[in-house]
Amino acid sequence: MPKLKTHKGASKRFKRTASGKFLRGSAFKRHILTSKTTKRKRGLRGTVLVSAQDQGKLELMLPYK
């Protein structure tokens, strides 16, 4: 059987947890930050879990991660 290729774009953006779920960075924190409140920007820090609907897609894109 041939090996499966890892989706390189996805491998740079997502990280798998010990339980097999995926982590992603928060959106809306790249530019135009002056118009956003400090509370909103603080809430966008760190990582969050990927939704259950996208979990299956990521497992196909990242077979060995």
CHARMM-style PDB file with segment names, atoms N, HN, CA, C and O in Angstrom:
ATOM      1  N   MET     1       0.843  -1.197   0.000  1.00  0.00      PROA
ATOM      2  CA  MET     1       0.000   0.000   0.000  1.00  0.00      PROA
ATOM      3  C   MET     1       0.881   1.250   0.000  1.00  0.00      PROA
ATOM      4  O   MET     1       1.896   1.299   0.695  1.00  0.00      PROA
ATOM      5  N   PRO     2       0.488   2.260  -0.782  1.00  0.00      PROA
ATOM      6  CA  PRO     2       1.260   3.510  -0.769  1.00  0.00      PROA
ATOM      7  C   PRO     2       0.996   4.286   0.516  1.00  0.00      PROA
ATOM      8  O   PRO     2      -0.040   4.142   1.165  1.00  0.00      PROA
ATOM      9  N   LYS     3       1.967   5.104   0.846  1.00  0.00      PROA
ATOM     10  HN  LYS     3       2.809   5.221   0.319  1.00  0.00      PROA
ATOM     11  CA  LYS     3       1.797   5.955   2.023  1.00  0.00      PROA
ATOM     12  C   LYS     3       0.854   7.110   1.700  1.00  0.00      PROA
ATOM     13  O   LYS     3       0.735   7.519   0.545  1.00  0.00      PROA
ATOM     14  N   LEU     4       0.187   7.629   2.725  1.00  0.00      PROA
ATOM     15  HN  LEU     4       0.284   7.297   3.663  1.00  0.00      PROA
ATOM     16  CA  LEU     4      -0.690   8.785   2.551  1.00  0.00      PROA
ATOM     17  C   LEU     4       0.124  10.061   2.739  1.00  0.00      PROA
ATOM     18  O   LEU     4       1.008  10.129   3.593  1.00  0.00      PROA
ATOM     19  N   LYS     5      -0.186  11.066   1.931  1.00  0.00      PROA
ATOM     20  HN  LYS     5      -0.904  11.011   1.237  1.00  0.00      PROA
ATOM     21  CA  LYS     5       0.530  12.328   2.049  1.00  0.00      PROA
ATOM     22  C   LYS     5      -0.153  13.223   3.076  1.00  0.00      PROA
ATOM     23  O   LYS     5      -1.380  13.288   3.152  1.00  0.00      PROA
ATOM     24  N   THR     6       0.669  13.910   3.860  1.00  0.00      PROA
ATOM     25  HN  THR     6       1.666  13.858   3.797  1.00  0.00      PROA
ATOM     26  CA  THR     6       0.178  14.887   4.829  1.00  0.00      PROA
ATOM     27  C   THR     6      -0.098  16.193   4.106  1.00  0.00      PROA
ATOM     28  O   THR     6       0.694  16.615   3.263  1.00  0.00      PROA
ATOM     29  N   HSD     7      -1.203  16.832   4.422  1.00  0.00      PROA
ATOM     30  HN  HSD     7      -1.847  16.490   5.107  1.00  0.00      PROA
ATOM     31  CA  HSD     7      -1.520  18.152   3.873  1.00  0.00      PROA
ATOM     32  C   HSD     7      -0.656  19.170   4.609  1.00  0.00      PROA
ATOM     33  O   HSD     7      -0.887  19.445   5.786  1.00  0.00      PROA
ATOM     34  N   LYS     8       0.338  19.731   3.921  1.00  0.00      PROA
ATOM     35  HN  LYS     8       0.526  19.508   2.965  1.00  0.00      PROA
ATOM     36  CA  LYS     8       1.346  20.561   4.585  1.00  0.00      PROA
ATOM     37  C   LYS     8       0.765  21.857   5.147  1.00  0.00      PROA
ATOM     38  O   LYS     8       1.221  22.346   6.181  1.00  0.00      PROA
ATOM     39  N   GLY     9      -0.237  22.411   4.472  1.00  0.00      PROA
ATOM     40  HN  GLY     9      -0.607  22.014   3.633  1.00  0.00      PROA
ATOM     41  CA  GLY     9      -0.875  23.624   4.987  1.00  0.00      PROA
ATOM     42  C   GLY     9      -1.582  23.362   6.298  1.00  0.00      PROA
ATOM     43  O   GLY     9      -1.521  24.174   7.221  1.00  0.00      PROA
ATOM     44  N   ALA    10      -2.257  22.219   6.377  1.00  0.00      PROA
ATOM     45  HN  ALA    10      -2.306  21.559   5.627  1.00  0.00      PROA
ATOM     46  CA  ALA    10      -2.975  21.859   7.604  1.00  0.00      PROA
ATOM     47  C   ALA    10      -1.998  21.523   8.727  1.00  0.00      PROA
ATOM     48  O   ALA    10      -2.260  21.835   9.889  1.00  0.00      PROA
ATOM     49  N   SER    11      -0.872  20.888   8.390  1.00  0.00      PROA
ATOM     50  HN  SER    11      -0.659  20.635   7.446  1.00  0.00      PROA
ATOM     51  CA  SER    11       0.086  20.499   9.430  1.00  0.00      PROA
ATOM     52  C   SER    11       0.708  21.715  10.106  1.00  0.00      PROA
ATOM     53  O   SER    11       1.128  21.637  11.261  1.00  0.00      PROA
ATOM     54  N   LYS    12       0.768  22.844   9.390  1.00  0.00      PROA
ATOM     55  HN  LYS    12       0.426  22.907   8.452  1.00  0.00      PROA
ATOM     56  CA  LYS    12       1.323  24.067   9.971  1.00  0.00      PROA
ATOM     57  C   LYS    12       0.303  24.811  10.832  1.00  0.00      PROA
ATOM     58  O   LYS    12       0.675  25.636  11.667  1.00  0.00      PROA
ATOM     59  N   ARG    13      -0.984  24.518  10.628  1.00  0.00      PROA
ATOM     60  HN  ARG    13      -1.286  23.848   9.950  1.00  0.00      PROA
ATOM     61  CA  ARG    13      -2.029  25.273  11.315  1.00  0.00      PROA
ATOM     62  C   ARG    13      -2.701  24.540  12.469  1.00  0.00      PROA
ATOM     63  O   ARG    13      -3.286  25.175  13.347  1.00  0.00      PROA
ATOM     64  N   PHE    14      -2.623  23.220  12.479  1.00  0.00      PROA
ATOM     65  HN  PHE    14      -2.148  22.704  11.766  1.00  0.00      PROA
ATOM     66  CA  PHE    14      -3.332  22.441  13.484  1.00  0.00      PROA
ATOM     67  C   PHE    14      -2.395  21.537  14.259  1.00  0.00      PROA
ATOM     68  O   PHE    14      -1.372  21.085  13.745  1.00  0.00      PROA
ATOM     69  N   LYS    15      -2.768  21.280  15.521  1.00  0.00      PROA
ATOM     70  HN  LYS    15      -3.599  21.647  15.939  1.00  0.00      PROA
ATOM     71  CA  LYS    15      -1.964  20.426  16.397  1.00  0.00      PROA
ATOM     72  C   LYS    15      -2.893  19.421  17.050  1.00  0.00      PROA
ATOM     73  O   LYS    15      -3.985  19.777  17.494  1.00  0.00      PROA
ATOM     74  N   ARG    16      -2.471  18.174  17.110  1.00  0.00      PROA
ATOM     75  HN  ARG    16      -1.584  17.884  16.750  1.00  0.00      PROA
ATOM     76  CA  ARG    16      -3.313  17.127  17.702  1.00  0.00      PROA
ATOM     77  C   ARG    16      -3.037  17.019  19.198  1.00  0.00      PROA
ATOM     78  O   ARG    16      -1.885  17.079  19.626  1.00  0.00      PROA
ATOM     79  N   THR    17      -4.099  16.858  19.992  1.00  0.00      PROA
ATOM     80  HN  THR    17      -5.035  16.809  19.644  1.00  0.00      PROA
ATOM     81  CA  THR    17      -3.961  16.689  21.430  1.00  0.00      PROA
ATOM     82  C   THR    17      -3.735  15.216  21.748  1.00  0.00      PROA
ATOM     83  O   THR    17      -3.810  14.374  20.853  1.00  0.00      PROA
ATOM     84  N   ALA    18      -3.465  14.899  22.992  1.00  0.00      PROA
ATOM     85  HN  ALA    18      -3.404  15.583  23.719  1.00  0.00      PROA
ATOM     86  CA  ALA    18      -3.224  13.511  23.411  1.00  0.00      PROA
ATOM     87  C   ALA    18      -4.476  12.649  23.231  1.00  0.00      PROA
ATOM     88  O   ALA    18      -4.374  11.444  23.000  1.00  0.00      PROA
ATOM     89  N   SER    19      -5.656  13.268  23.338  1.00  0.00      PROA
ATOM     90  HN  SER    19      -5.739  14.247  23.526  1.00  0.00      PROA
ATOM     91  CA  SER    19      -6.900  12.510  23.180  1.00  0.00      PROA
ATOM     92  C   SER    19      -7.324  12.375  21.725  1.00  0.00      PROA
ATOM     93  O   SER    19      -8.319  11.711  21.435  1.00  0.00      PROA
ATOM     94  N   GLY    20      -6.583  12.999  20.798  1.00  0.00      PROA
ATOM     95  HN  GLY    20      -5.775  13.539  21.034  1.00  0.00      PROA
ATOM     96  CA  GLY    20      -6.878  12.851  19.379  1.00  0.00      PROA
ATOM     97  C   GLY    20      -7.662  13.988  18.766  1.00  0.00      PROA
ATOM     98  O   GLY    20      -7.957  13.955  17.571  1.00  0.00      PROA
ATOM     99  N   LYS    21      -8.010  15.001  19.555  1.00  0.00      PROA
ATOM    100  HN  LYS    21      -7.770  15.029  20.525  1.00  0.00      PROA
ATOM    101  CA  LYS    21      -8.710  16.156  19.017  1.00  0.00      PROA
ATOM    102  C   LYS    21      -7.677  17.125  18.424  1.00  0.00      PROA
ATOM    103  O   LYS    21      -6.475  16.946  18.614  1.00  0.00      PROA
ATOM    104  N   PHE    22      -8.149  18.144  17.712  1.00  0.00      PROA
ATOM    105  HN  PHE    22      -9.126  18.290  17.558  1.00  0.00      PROA
ATOM    106  CA  PHE    22      -7.244  19.101  17.089  1.00  0.00      PROA
ATOM    107  C   PHE    22      -7.422  20.488  17.691  1.00  0.00      PROA
ATOM    108  O   PHE    22      -8.529  20.889  18.049  1.00  0.00      PROA
ATOM    109  N   LEU    23      -6.308  21.213  17.798  1.00  0.00      PROA
ATOM    110  HN  LEU    23      -5.409  20.886  17.507  1.00  0.00      PROA
ATOM    111  CA  LEU    23      -6.304  22.589  18.271  1.00  0.00      PROA
ATOM    112  C   LEU    23      -6.054  23.515  17.101  1.00  0.00      PROA
ATOM    113  O   LEU    23      -5.335  23.168  16.164  1.00  0.00      PROA
ATOM    114  N   ARG    24      -6.651  24.700  17.158  1.00  0.00      PROA
ATOM    115  HN  ARG    24      -7.235  24.982  17.919  1.00  0.00      PROA
ATOM    116  CA  ARG    24      -6.423  25.719  16.139  1.00  0.00      PROA
ATOM    117  C   ARG    24      -6.274  27.073  16.820  1.00  0.00      PROA
ATOM    118  O   ARG    24      -6.718  27.266  17.952  1.00  0.00      PROA
ATOM    119  N   GLY    25      -5.649  27.997  16.122  1.00  0.00      PROA
ATOM    120  HN  GLY    25      -5.289  27.840  15.202  1.00  0.00      PROA
ATOM    121  CA  GLY    25      -5.532  29.356  16.628  1.00  0.00      PROA
ATOM    122  C   GLY    25      -6.830  30.112  16.416  1.00  0.00      PROA
ATOM    123  O   GLY    25      -7.634  29.736  15.563  1.00  0.00      PROA
ATOM    124  N   SER    26      -7.040  31.159  17.172  1.00  0.00      PROA
ATOM    125  HN  SER    26      -6.387  31.465  17.865  1.00  0.00      PROA
ATOM    126  CA  SER    26      -8.246  31.967  17.040  1.00  0.00      PROA
ATOM    127  C   SER    26      -8.151  32.888  15.830  1.00  0.00      PROA
ATOM    128  O   SER    26      -7.070  33.371  15.491  1.00  0.00      PROA
ATOM    129  N   ALA    27      -9.289  33.129  15.181  1.00  0.00      PROA
ATOM    130  HN  ALA    27     -10.167  32.737  15.456  1.00  0.00      PROA
ATOM    131  CA  ALA    27      -9.362  34.038  14.042  1.00  0.00      PROA
ATOM    132  C   ALA    27      -9.585  35.473  14.543  1.00  0.00      PROA
ATOM    133  O   ALA    27      -9.784  35.695  15.737  1.00  0.00      PROA
ATOM    134  N   PHE    28      -9.551  36.425  13.634  1.00  0.00      PROA
ATOM    135  HN  PHE    28      -9.390  36.244  12.664  1.00  0.00      PROA
ATOM    136  CA  PHE    28      -9.849  37.841  13.890  1.00  0.00      PROA
ATOM    137  C   PHE    28      -8.828  38.528  14.783  1.00  0.00      PROA
ATOM    138  O   PHE    28      -9.187  39.449  15.517  1.00  0.00      PROA
ATOM    139  N   LYS    29      -7.577  38.113  14.746  1.00  0.00      PROA
ATOM    140  HN  LYS    29      -7.286  37.365  14.150  1.00  0.00      PROA
ATOM    141  CA  LYS    29      -6.573  38.788  15.576  1.00  0.00      PROA
ATOM    142  C   LYS    29      -5.318  39.087  14.769  1.00  0.00      PROA
ATOM    143  O   LYS    29      -4.211  39.001  15.302  1.00  0.00      PROA
ATOM    144  N   ARG    30      -5.468  39.441  13.487  1.00  0.00      PROA
ATOM    145  HN  ARG    30      -6.367  39.512  13.055  1.00  0.00      PROA
ATOM    146  CA  ARG    30      -4.315  39.706  12.624  1.00  0.00      PROA
ATOM    147  C   ARG    30      -4.088  41.195  12.380  1.00  0.00      PROA
ATOM    148  O   ARG    30      -2.952  41.667  12.442  1.00  0.00      PROA
ATOM    149  N   HSD    31      -5.155  41.935  12.103  1.00  0.00      PROA
ATOM    150  HN  HSD    31      -6.077  41.553  12.053  1.00  0.00      PROA
ATOM    151  CA  HSD    31      -5.001  43.361  11.776  1.00  0.00      PROA
ATOM    152  C   HSD    31      -6.259  44.109  12.185  1.00  0.00      PROA
ATOM    153  O   HSD    31      -7.246  43.504  12.601  1.00  0.00      PROA
ATOM    154  N   ILE    32      -6.215  45.433  12.063  1.00  0.00      PROA
ATOM    155  HN  ILE    32      -5.412  45.925  11.725  1.00  0.00      PROA
ATOM    156  CA  ILE    32      -7.282  46.347  12.513  1.00  0.00      PROA
ATOM    157  C   ILE    32      -7.606  46.077  13.985  1.00  0.00      PROA
ATOM    158  O   ILE    32      -8.770  45.940  14.360  1.00  0.00      PROA
ATOM    159  N   LEU    33      -6.576  46.003  14.799  1.00  0.00      PROA
ATOM    160  HN  LEU    33      -5.630  46.114  14.495  1.00  0.00      PROA
ATOM    161  CA  LEU    33      -6.768  45.670  16.210  1.00  0.00      PROA
ATOM    162  C   LEU    33      -7.132  46.896  17.053  1.00  0.00      PROA
ATOM    163  O   LEU    33      -7.584  46.753  18.189  1.00  0.00      PROA
ATOM    164  N   THR    34      -6.937  48.098  16.502  1.00  0.00      PROA
ATOM    165  HN  THR    34      -6.570  48.213  15.579  1.00  0.00      PROA
ATOM    166  CA  THR    34      -7.243  49.300  17.276  1.00  0.00      PROA
ATOM    167  C   THR    34      -8.739  49.457  17.507  1.00  0.00      PROA
ATOM    168  O   THR    34      -9.154  50.041  18.509  1.00  0.00      PROA
ATOM    169  N   SER    35      -9.554  48.941  16.589  1.00  0.00      PROA
ATOM    170  HN  SER    35      -9.217  48.466  15.776  1.00  0.00      PROA
ATOM    171  CA  SER    35     -11.003  49.084  16.730  1.00  0.00      PROA
ATOM    172  C   SER    35     -11.611  47.997  17.609  1.00  0.00      PROA
ATOM    173  O   SER    35     -12.799  48.054  17.925  1.00  0.00      PROA
ATOM    174  N   LYS    36     -10.819  47.011  18.005  1.00  0.00      PROA
ATOM    175  HN  LYS    36      -9.853  46.964  17.749  1.00  0.00      PROA
ATOM    176  CA  LYS    36     -11.319  45.926  18.840  1.00  0.00      PROA
ATOM    177  C   LYS    36     -10.965  46.208  20.300  1.00  0.00      PROA
ATOM    178  O   LYS    36      -9.896  46.739  20.600  1.00  0.00      PROA
ATOM    179  N   THR    37     -11.870  45.847  21.193  1.00  0.00      PROA
ATOM    180  HN  THR    37     -12.738  45.415  20.949  1.00  0.00      PROA
ATOM    181  CA  THR    37     -11.640  46.114  22.610  1.00  0.00      PROA
ATOM    182  C   THR    37     -10.562  45.179  23.164  1.00  0.00      PROA
ATOM    183  O   THR    37     -10.306  44.104  22.622  1.00  0.00      PROA
ATOM    184  N   THR    38      -9.948  45.617  24.243  1.00  0.00      PROA
ATOM    185  HN  THR    38     -10.155  46.491  24.683  1.00  0.00      PROA
ATOM    186  CA  THR    38      -8.909  44.810  24.896  1.00  0.00      PROA
ATOM    187  C   THR    38      -9.490  43.487  25.386  1.00  0.00      PROA
ATOM    188  O   THR    38      -8.839  42.445  25.306  1.00  0.00      PROA
ATOM    189  N   LYS    39     -10.721  43.538  25.892  1.00  0.00      PROA
ATOM    190  HN  LYS    39     -11.249  44.385  25.956  1.00  0.00      PROA
ATOM    191  CA  LYS    39     -11.379  42.322  26.376  1.00  0.00      PROA
ATOM    192  C   LYS    39     -11.575  41.313  25.244  1.00  0.00      PROA
ATOM    193  O   LYS    39     -11.380  40.111  25.426  1.00  0.00      PROA
ATOM    194  N   ARG    40     -11.961  41.815  24.089  1.00  0.00      PROA
ATOM    195  HN  ARG    40     -12.120  42.791  23.941  1.00  0.00      PROA
ATOM    196  CA  ARG    40     -12.176  40.935  22.928  1.00  0.00      PROA
ATOM    197  C   ARG    40     -10.857  40.327  22.448  1.00  0.00      PROA
ATOM    198  O   ARG    40     -10.795  39.140  22.127  1.00  0.00      PROA
ATOM    199  N   LYS    41      -9.809  41.143  22.402  1.00  0.00      PROA
ATOM    200  HN  LYS    41      -9.859  42.107  22.663  1.00  0.00      PROA
ATOM    201  CA  LYS    41      -8.497  40.646  21.961  1.00  0.00      PROA
ATOM    202  C   LYS    41      -7.931  39.638  22.949  1.00  0.00      PROA
ATOM    203  O   LYS    41      -7.296  38.664  22.544  1.00  0.00      PROA
ATOM    204  N   ARG    42      -8.152  39.860  24.235  1.00  0.00      PROA
ATOM    205  HN  ARG    42      -8.668  40.652  24.564  1.00  0.00      PROA
ATOM    206  CA  ARG    42      -7.678  38.937  25.262  1.00  0.00      PROA
ATOM    207  C   ARG    42      -8.392  37.588  25.131  1.00  0.00      PROA
ATOM    208  O   ARG    42      -7.787  36.539  25.350  1.00  0.00      PROA
ATOM    209  N   GLY    43      -9.668  37.620  24.777  1.00  0.00      PROA
ATOM    210  HN  GLY    43     -10.159  38.472  24.600  1.00  0.00      PROA
ATOM    211  CA  GLY    43     -10.430  36.392  24.592  1.00  0.00      PROA
ATOM    212  C   GLY    43      -9.998  35.586  23.379  1.00  0.00      PROA
ATOM    213  O   GLY    43     -10.242  34.382  23.304  1.00  0.00      PROA
ATOM    214  N   LEU    44      -9.353  36.259  22.427  1.00  0.00      PROA
ATOM    215  HN  LEU    44      -9.155  37.237  22.489  1.00  0.00      PROA
ATOM    216  CA  LEU    44      -8.904  35.588  21.210  1.00  0.00      PROA
ATOM    217  C   LEU    44      -7.510  34.994  21.331  1.00  0.00      PROA
ATOM    218  O   LEU    44      -7.005  34.394  20.381  1.00  0.00      PROA
ATOM    219  N   ARG    45      -6.887  35.155  22.486  1.00  0.00      PROA
ATOM    220  HN  ARG    45      -7.297  35.643  23.257  1.00  0.00      PROA
ATOM    221  CA  ARG    45      -5.556  34.586  22.696  1.00  0.00      PROA
ATOM    222  C   ARG    45      -5.609  33.070  22.796  1.00  0.00      PROA
ATOM    223  O   ARG    45      -6.656  32.488  23.081  1.00  0.00      PROA
ATOM    224  N   GLY    46      -4.468  32.443  22.559  1.00  0.00      PROA
ATOM    225  HN  GLY    46      -3.617  32.916  22.328  1.00  0.00      PROA
ATOM    226  CA  GLY    46      -4.369  31.003  22.781  1.00  0.00      PROA
ATOM    227  C   GLY    46      -5.028  30.190  21.690  1.00  0.00      PROA
ATOM    228  O   GLY    46      -5.277  30.685  20.591  1.00  0.00      PROA
ATOM    229  N   THR    47      -5.306  28.945  22.002  1.00  0.00      PROA
ATOM    230  HN  THR    47      -5.104  28.543  22.895  1.00  0.00      PROA
ATOM    231  CA  THR    47      -5.871  28.015  21.024  1.00  0.00      PROA
ATOM    232  C   THR    47      -7.225  27.508  21.502  1.00  0.00      PROA
ATOM    233  O   THR    47      -7.537  27.529  22.692  1.00  0.00      PROA
ATOM    234  N   VAL    48      -8.019  27.051  20.534  1.00  0.00      PROA
ATOM    235  HN  VAL    48      -7.765  27.035  19.567  1.00  0.00      PROA
ATOM    236  CA  VAL    48      -9.331  26.469  20.827  1.00  0.00      PROA
ATOM    237  C   VAL    48      -9.458  25.152  20.068  1.00  0.00      PROA
ATOM    238  O   VAL    48      -8.720  24.910  19.113  1.00  0.00      PROA
ATOM    239  N   LEU    49     -10.378  24.314  20.484  1.00  0.00      PROA
ATOM    240  HN  LEU    49     -10.977  24.511  21.260  1.00  0.00      PROA
ATOM    241  CA  LEU    49     -10.597  23.034  19.826  1.00  0.00      PROA
ATOM    242  C   LEU    49     -11.341  23.231  18.504  1.00  0.00      PROA
ATOM    243  O   LEU    49     -12.200  24.105  18.385  1.00  0.00      PROA
ATOM    244  N   VAL    50     -11.001  22.418  17.532  1.00  0.00      PROA
ATOM    245  HN  VAL    50     -10.303  21.709  17.629  1.00  0.00      PROA
ATOM    246  CA  VAL    50     -11.690  22.417  16.245  1.00  0.00      PROA
ATOM    247  C   VAL    50     -13.076  21.811  16.451  1.00  0.00      PROA
ATOM    248  O   VAL    50     -13.245  20.915  17.279  1.00  0.00      PROA
ATOM    249  N   SER    51     -14.061  22.292  15.708  1.00  0.00      PROA
ATOM    250  HN  SER    51     -13.924  23.020  15.036  1.00  0.00      PROA
ATOM    251  CA  SER    51     -15.428  21.782  15.848  1.00  0.00      PROA
ATOM    252  C   SER    51     -15.512  20.320  15.419  1.00  0.00      PROA
ATOM    253  O   SER    51     -14.690  19.843  14.637  1.00  0.00      PROA
ATOM    254  N   ALA    52     -16.489  19.635  15.928  1.00  0.00      PROA
ATOM    255  HN  ALA    52     -17.157  20.022  16.564  1.00  0.00      PROA
ATOM    256  CA  ALA    52     -16.652  18.206  15.652  1.00  0.00      PROA
ATOM    257  C   ALA    52     -16.903  17.937  14.166  1.00  0.00      PROA
ATOM    258  O   ALA    52     -16.533  16.879  13.657  1.00  0.00      PROA
ATOM    259  N   GLN    53     -17.537  18.898  13.462  1.00  0.00      PROA
ATOM    260  HN  GLN    53     -17.838  19.757  13.875  1.00  0.00      PROA
ATOM    261  CA  GLN    53     -17.811  18.727  12.041  1.00  0.00      PROA
ATOM    262  C   GLN    53     -16.530  18.701  11.211  1.00  0.00      PROA
ATOM    263  O   GLN    53     -16.467  18.009  10.195  1.00  0.00      PROA
ATOM    264  N   ASP    54     -15.510  19.446  11.632  1.00  0.00      PROA
ATOM    265  HN  ASP    54     -15.560  20.008  12.457  1.00  0.00      PROA
ATOM    266  CA  ASP    54     -14.251  19.527  10.892  1.00  0.00      PROA
ATOM    267  C   ASP    54     -13.236  18.483  11.338  1.00  0.00      PROA
ATOM    268  O   ASP    54     -12.198  18.316  10.698  1.00  0.00      PROA
ATOM    269  N   GLN    55     -13.520  17.790  12.412  1.00  0.00      PROA
ATOM    270  HN  GLN    55     -14.364  17.926  12.932  1.00  0.00      PROA
ATOM    271  CA  GLN    55     -12.594  16.801  12.965  1.00  0.00      PROA
ATOM    272  C   GLN    55     -12.262  15.696  11.947  1.00  0.00      PROA
ATOM    273  O   GLN    55     -11.099  15.325  11.792  1.00  0.00      PROA
ATOM    274  N   GLY    56     -13.264  15.187  11.272  1.00  0.00      PROA
ATOM    275  HN  GLY    56     -14.209  15.489  11.398  1.00  0.00      PROA
ATOM    276  CA  GLY    56     -13.059  14.116  10.307  1.00  0.00      PROA
ATOM    277  C   GLY    56     -12.217  14.539   9.126  1.00  0.00      PROA
ATOM    278  O   GLY    56     -11.387  13.768   8.643  1.00  0.00      PROA
ATOM    279  N   LYS    57     -12.424  15.778   8.646  1.00  0.00      PROA
ATOM    280  HN  LYS    57     -13.098  16.404   9.038  1.00  0.00      PROA
ATOM    281  CA  LYS    57     -11.645  16.297   7.520  1.00  0.00      PROA
ATOM    282  C   LYS    57     -10.170  16.384   7.884  1.00  0.00      PROA
ATOM    283  O   LYS    57      -9.296  16.056   7.081  1.00  0.00      PROA
ATOM    284  N   LEU    58      -9.906  16.835   9.115  1.00  0.00      PROA
ATOM    285  HN  LEU    58     -10.615  17.101   9.768  1.00  0.00      PROA
ATOM    286  CA  LEU    58      -8.517  16.984   9.555  1.00  0.00      PROA
ATOM    287  C   LEU    58      -7.840  15.630   9.736  1.00  0.00      PROA
ATOM    288  O   LEU    58      -6.639  15.502   9.495  1.00  0.00      PROA
ATOM    289  N   GLU    59      -8.590  14.631  10.153  1.00  0.00      PROA
ATOM    290  HN  GLU    59      -9.565  14.736  10.348  1.00  0.00      PROA
ATOM    291  CA  GLU    59      -7.999  13.300  10.309  1.00  0.00      PROA
ATOM    292  C   GLU    59      -7.548  12.728   8.969  1.00  0.00      PROA
ATOM    293  O   GLU    59      -6.569  11.984   8.906  1.00  0.00      PROA
ATOM    294  N   LEU    60      -8.270  13.077   7.886  1.00  0.00      PROA
ATOM    295  HN  LEU    60      -9.065  13.681   7.937  1.00  0.00      PROA
ATOM    296  CA  LEU    60      -7.849  12.653   6.556  1.00  0.00      PROA
ATOM    297  C   LEU    60      -6.639  13.452   6.075  1.00  0.00      PROA
ATOM    298  O   LEU    60      -5.748  12.907   5.423  1.00  0.00      PROA
ATOM    299  N   MET    61      -6.611  14.755   6.403  1.00  0.00      PROA
ATOM    300  HN  MET    61      -7.334  15.198   6.932  1.00  0.00      PROA
ATOM    301  CA  MET    61      -5.498  15.603   5.960  1.00  0.00      PROA
ATOM    302  C   MET    61      -4.221  15.337   6.735  1.00  0.00      PROA
ATOM    303  O   MET    61      -3.125  15.510   6.203  1.00  0.00      PROA
ATOM    304  N   LEU    62      -4.351  14.913   8.000  1.00  0.00      PROA
ATOM    305  HN  LEU    62      -5.242  14.773   8.432  1.00  0.00      PROA
ATOM    306  CA  LEU    62      -3.190  14.701   8.865  1.00  0.00      PROA
ATOM    307  C   LEU    62      -3.174  13.258   9.372  1.00  0.00      PROA
ATOM    308  O   LEU    62      -3.442  13.024  10.551  1.00  0.00      PROA
ATOM    309  N   PRO    63      -2.867  12.291   8.515  1.00  0.00      PROA
ATOM    310  CA  PRO    63      -2.972  10.893   8.923  1.00  0.00      PROA
ATOM    311  C   PRO    63      -1.928  10.454   9.942  1.00  0.00      PROA
ATOM    312  O   PRO    63      -2.189   9.528  10.711  1.00  0.00      PROA
ATOM    313  N   TYR    64      -0.761  11.081   9.974  1.00  0.00      PROA
ATOM    314  HN  TYR    64      -0.549  11.833   9.350  1.00  0.00      PROA
ATOM    315  CA  TYR    64       0.322  10.617  10.852  1.00  0.00      PROA
ATOM    316  C   TYR    64       0.616  11.563  12.007  1.00  0.00      PROA
ATOM    317  O   TYR    64       1.573  11.347  12.750  1.00  0.00      PROA
ATOM    318  N   LYS    65      -0.180  12.593  12.168  1.00  0.00      PROA
ATOM    319  HN  LYS    65      -0.957  12.768  11.564  1.00  0.00      PROA
ATOM    320  CA  LYS    65       0.108  13.574  13.212  1.00  0.00      PROA
ATOM    321  C   LYS    65      -0.504  13.138  14.518  1.00  0.00      PROA
ATOM    322  OT1 LYS    65      -0.372  13.835  15.525  1.00  0.00      PROA
TER     323      LYS     65
END
